[in-house]
Each structure stands twice: as structure tokens, then as C-alpha cells.
């Protein structure tokens, strides 16, 4: 297994580029199933999850070409495709559940294994199932698979989500675009990645209104056409680089980051003492002193993203003062703080709250990543620790970050794999 070795004490300086969002590109690849023909997705990050999704689509009968240098994935979708997503792939990546909606609306059936992925807590599929049932599908659990059937097609319906789940919004949205009649999704997720998939579906010929709001109205169409679409830039990766600049008291320009997608995290970094400059082609983050501790409460967008919570805990661990971080989305995400404590961080957890008392310096130690963002947070902590920190479990990082180590090296970090 690979290990990342990082030696602390160097301010990060220079420019780093953000590619397409992991949390969007996988869903865009799934949406390609909806239109027979050749769909091309650009600005695709070179991450493990794209490889897994490519193989999943191949097993469904699609031809998938991933051009790493051109940052494109081309998906040739036949008229007739398979409808079973096997456990050996789905267990590696929760996002593979996103093929459920497209398969049941296009093929009238879907057998998708219960998903796996990061060890950050339970994420039930109740909202997905309830939404598809409202649209007329029968949905059952059978031997570890979700089996959905709609042999006569789906129909429009009013779907209210008790929680603005990104995954459930995507499942119902992609199922509704080919359903008969009008579907209204109330309390829909509003993340930039949801907007991205809506924009691609509209290009394909879908009829969707209310994009970017909590109410989506979809009028079903007979068929969709393949398109070329650029993935929205990854706001979580951009946020990770921004936190790294603040923690190391550096100066980093994050090219292609979209400031409007990161209002709250950037505001928190400003409160911590950072200088933030938003340009048309990216964001510059600079810091000339030890950060001030900042409180964080994770909430659905436009609230603070849970995927930046570990990075902000790492920043608060070396900040001046005491901060409270409240996690409202994933109950197991604080597993990360046990590893951070091995580096000398002072963190106490109680339920979904973490109290962090900043220390002037962390000390190196071997640590283990338990999920994508925890891995990033531990590497960031290593950037400001005395000595050399060894981060194990870096295959998690590969699932969400493109060229993570080389990009940090380009900013001056003493880091190797």
C-alpha cells in the first residue's frame, strides 16, 4: 500500500489548478446512460472513482474511453443496455448508486448493489426509494441489491424530500426527465453539482425549471440526445488548497476555482485572518500569521460543506484560540480526529460536536486516513508538523484528488509518495 511522507514547516507558494468536481463528474457519466449515442464529458479529473465508474458503465454495455491527458471521458451508449450494477464495483464507491434513476427510466428495470465507500457514517437510500416509488416504480431489496422495476415507464409526481439529499435529488431528477408528465421535487438539493447535472440534462433536451432553487420542475420528454459537457470545477479540492495556504502561512493562486461556489468557506478563512482575492479565473489565498480559530457548522449547500470539515479541524488544531465544529450530516466523520490527536492536536468530541483548542505546533507521527477528506486533512496537518509524518491509507485520497502529491510539490511542499 502507498504511503505519503510529508515534512512540515514550508509555506506553500505558487499556483495550482482545479479540475472538474468528483461529486459532479460521476453523476454526469451516469446521466450519459439516458441518451443512446456518444456523449463526451470534459474537464474530467484523473481520480480512481472515474476509473471505477468507467468500468461500471462498460459492464452495462457502454464503450468508455478515458483520455487522461485531454481530461475527457467519451461514453458510447447502445440502444439496449444491461441493468445490473454488480457489488464488486458498487461497494468501492457510494456514488455508483447514481445509475439507479437512469437505468429504471430508460430500461424499465435496475438491479444495483447496496453501495459502499467512505467510512464516514450511514447514508440510507430511503429517499431514493421513496422518490422512485412516487414516480411509479416498484422498489425492493433483494440479496443485497436494490431492485427497481417500471416495465410500463414512469409517470410524473410530486416528490417532497424530508432532507435535501444530493443523491436522492439526482436519482429522482434523472428518472423524471424521461417520465410521462410533470414531476416536482420539493426541498431539492441546491449544490453547484446539482446545477451542473441540470445544465447537462437541459443540453440533452430535458425540460427542467427552477435550476439552483429548492424546487425543481421536470416535464418528461420522449428521448434525449448525447452532448459534450464540461464538468463544474471542484469546490472541495479548491477549498482544500485554500486551507493549506492558510495553515502554512503561504500564498497560493487556485486557478479555475469559482468563488461564488465557496462563499461560506472563504468567509471563514477570511475570519481566520486570510487575505482572499477572487478573480474571474480563480482565487488567491494568502496568510502571514497564525490563523485565528473559527467555528464551523456543516449544513447542506449553501451551508458549510461537510467535505471541508476535516480540513478546517486540521486548521483549527494549529490556530490561535478555541473553536467548535458541529457535524450535522455524517455521524462517523469525527473518526478522523483520533488520528489528528496522534499529531498532538487537542480535540474533544461529544456527539456531533468537536471542541478544538489550537496548539502552536503539531508533531509528526504515523497516521491512517479513513476517508477521502480525512486523508487530505491529515496531509495538511503534516505540512505544519515538526518532523516527517507518514500518512497511510492514501488510496482514499486517490478517489477524490487528482495528482495530489505532485501539486503539493509544485507549491514547495516537502512531500513524496
N, C-alpha and C positions, 0 to 999 in steps of 0.2 A: 504494500500500500504506500502511496505517496505521502510525503510529509513536507510541510512548508516550514522553512527555517528563517526566522526574521530577527535581526539585531536592531534594537531600538536606538533612539537618540538623534535621528536625522530628520530635519524638517523637509516635507515634501514640496517640491517646486517644479513648475513646468505646466505642460498641457496634456490632458488625457481626453480621449474621445469616447462618447457613449454610443453604443449600437442600439438595435431595437429591443423592446421590452420582452423579457422572458414571459411575463404574465399576459402578454398580448399575442406574441408570435405563435404560441402553441394553439391558441384558440382560432387564430386566422387559418392555420393549417387544417384544423378540423372543419372550419367553415367551407373550405375548398370542396369537401365531400358533396356539398349541396348543388354543385354545378358540374355536370359532365363536361369534360374538356380540359384544357391546360391552363391552370392558374399559377401565377408567379408571385411570390412574396419576396420583397426586397428588404434591405437593412435587417438581415437575419443574424442574430448573434451566434458565434461558434461556441455553443454550450451543449452539454450532454443531453439535456431534455429535448433538444431539437432532433438529435440522433434517435432517441427513443421514440418520439412522435413520428419520425420518418418511417421507422420500422413498423410501427403500428399501422400506419396508412398503407404500407406495402402489403401487409398481411390482409388488409381489407380489399386488396386487388388494385390499388393505385400504383402508378410508376412515379417514384420520387427521386429527383436529382438535387443534391445539395452542393452548390458551388461555394466553397468556403471563402475563396479569395474574392469572389464577386458579391458575397454576402446575400445570396439568393437561394430560395428553395422553389423548385418547379414541381408541381403536382399534376400528373395526368390522370384524370378521374374517368374510369369507364362508365358506361350507361348502367351496367349491373355490377354492384359491389357486394362483398361479403358484409355480414352484420355482427360478427363476433370479435370482441376485443379481449385477447387472452390475458390470463393472470400474470404470466411471467413478465409481460411488459407493463401492464397497468399497475402492478404492485410497486414498481420503481418510481411512479410519478402520479401524484393525485390529479394533475391536470388532464390525464387521459380520459377522465370522465366526460370531458367536453365533446367527445364523439357521440355521446348518447342522443342528444337532441337531433343533430343532423342525420344520424342513421335511422331513427324511428320515423322522421318526417319524410325522408327520401325513399327508404326501402320498406317502410311499414313494420320494421322489426329491428331490435337491437339487443344483443347479449353482451353486456360489459361487466367485466370482473370488478368487484369492490376495490376501489383504488388504495394504493399505499402512498409512500412519500416520506416527508419530513416527520420527525418525532417531536411535533410541537403541540399535539393535542388532538382530540377527536373533532372530526368535521363531518357531521352526519349528512346524509343525502336526502333527508326528508323533504326539503323544499324543492329539490329537483323532481322527486317522485310526485309530490302533490301537484306541481305545475303541469307535468305531463299528463296526469290523470284528468286535470281540468280541461286539457286540450283533447281528451277522448281516448288516450292510450290506456291499455291495461298494463300495470307495472307490478311485478312480483320479484321476490328474492328467491333464488334457486341455486343451492350448492355454491354459494359464494359469488354468484352473478346477479346483476340486475337485468331482468328480462322484461323488455317493453315491447308491446305489440299494438299496431294500429293498422290492420290489414285494409281497412276502408279509408285510410287517411285520417288526418287530424282536423279539428274544427276550432275556430276562434273561441275565446273565452276571456272572462275577467279573472286575472290571477293576482292575488294580493300576497306579497311576501312578508311574513312576520318580521323578517330581518333582511336588510338589503344585501343579500348574499351575491357576491360576484359570480360564483359558479352557477347558482340557480338562475340568476338573471340571464346568463349566457345560454344555458340549456333551454330555457323557455323561449328566449329570443330566436335562437336558431331553429327550434322546432316550429315556431309560429310563422316564419317567413314563407313556408310552403303550405300552411294550413288553410282551410277554407274559411273565409270570413275574417272578422276583426278580433285581434287579441289586445287586451290592455294589461300591461304589467304595472301594478302599483307598488310603491316602495322599492323600485328597482335600484340597483347599484348605479353609481354615477362616476366611477373611476375613469380616468383617461383611457384605460384599456377597453372599457365598455364602449366608449365613444369610438375608439379605433375600429372595433369589430362592426359597430353600426355603420360606420362610413364605408367599410369594405362591402358589407351586405347591400348597402344602397347602390354602390357601384355595380354590383352584380345584378341589380334590378329589383331588390326588395323595396317594399313601401313601408318606411318607418318614420314616425314623427315623435317629437319630444326628446330627441337625442341630447344627452347631457343633463337631463332632468330626472326626477324620481318617478315620472310616469311615461312609459313607452307605449305607443300605439302602433301596432303592426297589422297591416292589411295583407293577407296572404296573396301570393301570386302563383301562377301556374308553374313557372320554371325560372331558374336563374342562369346567368351566363358567367363563364370564367373571366377573370380580370387579372391585372397586375396591380399590386398594392404595397406601399411602403409601411413597415411597422413603426408605430409610435416610439420615440426614444424612451429608454428605460430610466424612469424617475428614481427607482430604488438604487440602481447602480450609481446614478448621478449623486444621490443623497449620500451613498457610502463614501464616494470620493470627497464630497464636501466635508463630511465629518472627519475624514482622515486629515484633510488640510488643517482643520481647526485643532485637532488633537496634537498634531506635530508642530503647530505654530508655523505653518507653511503658507504657500501662495500658489494656488492651482486654478487653471482655467479648464472648465469642463465643457468641451466642445459638443454641440448639438443637444445639450440639456435644455429642457423647456422650463423656464422659471415659473410660468403660470400653473404648471402641474405640481409645484413644490412649495406653494405659498407658506404653509404652516411649518414644515421642517426648516425652511430658510429663515423664517421669522424666529424660530427657536435658536438657530445658530447665531443670528444677529443678537438675540438676548444674551447669548453666551459670550458675546464680545467680538464676533467675527465681522469683517467688512465684506459685504455681499454686493457684487455688481452684476446686474442682469443685462445681457446684450442680446441682439437678435440671433446670434449664432452660438450662444452658450452662457455659462455663468462663471464668474470669477469669485473665488472664496479665499480670503487671506486672514491671517491671525498673527498678532505679535506678542501675545501674552498667554498665560494660563487661562483656560476658559472658566467662565462662571457657571455654576451648577444650574440646570434648568429642569423644571417639572415637565413631565410628558404624560398624556392620557391617550391611548390608542383608540381610534374610532373609525368607522367606515368613511371613505372619502366624501367630503373634503376634509375630514378629520385627520389626525396624525396617523400615518401608516404603520401597521404592526410590523411590516417588513423592515422598518428602520429602528425599531425599538432596541434590538441588541446593540446596534452601533451607538445609539445615544446613551445606553447604560455604560458602554465602554468609555465614552467621552466623560460622562458624569463621574466615573471612577477616578479620573485624574483631575477633576475640576475643583475649583475653589468653592467650598460650601457643601450643602446637603440638598439632595433632590429626591423627589418621589416620582416613580414611574409606575403608572397604572396600566395593566394589560387587560383589555376588555374583550379580546377576540379569541385568543388561543391560550387555554389554561396551562399548557405544559411548556410555554415558551421560556419560562424562568429557569429551566434546567441549565441554561447557558451560564447563569450567574455562579453555579458551583464551580465551573471551570475558571471563570474570571477571578474567583476568590483565590484560586491557586496561584494567581499572579500578584496577589497582595491586595486585591480590591476589598473594600469594606462595604458589603451588601447584605442587607437583611430582607427576607421576603415574608410576606404574610398574605396568604390567599393570592389575590391578583394585584397586590401592591409590592413594590420593591423600594426600599429606602437605601439610597447610596450616599455614603459620606466620602467625599473626594480625598484622595491621598496625593502627596506631591509626586510620588514615583511608584510605578509598578516594578516587580522583579520577575525575571524570566523563570519559566517552568514549562514542562511538557503539558499540553492541554489537548482536549479532544472536542472536535466540532460535532454537534448533534443534528444540525440542520444548515441550510444554505447561509442564512443571515447570521447565525451564531458563529459559523466559521469565519465570516467576514469580520464580525465584531472581535473575535479573538486575535485575528491578524492585526487589526487596528490597535488592539491593546499591546501586542508585541512591538509595534512601531514606537511605543513610548515607554517600554520596559527596559530596565537595566539588563545587560547581557543578551543572550540569544534564546529566543522562545521557539519551541518546536510545536507546531500545530498539526495534530493527527486528524484523520477523517476528512481530508481535503477533497475527497470525491464529492462531498456535498457542495463545496464551493464551485466545482466544475459545472454543477447543474444550473447555476444562476449567474456566473460571472465569466465573461469572455477574456481570455489572456490576463487573468488576474495578477499573476506574479510579474510577467513582463511589463505590464502597465505600471505597477508599483516601482519596478526597477527604473523605468523611464523617468519617474518623478524623483529618483535619487535614493529610494529605499534600499537598505542592505538586506536583500531577501533572495532566497533561492528555493528550489523545489527538489 
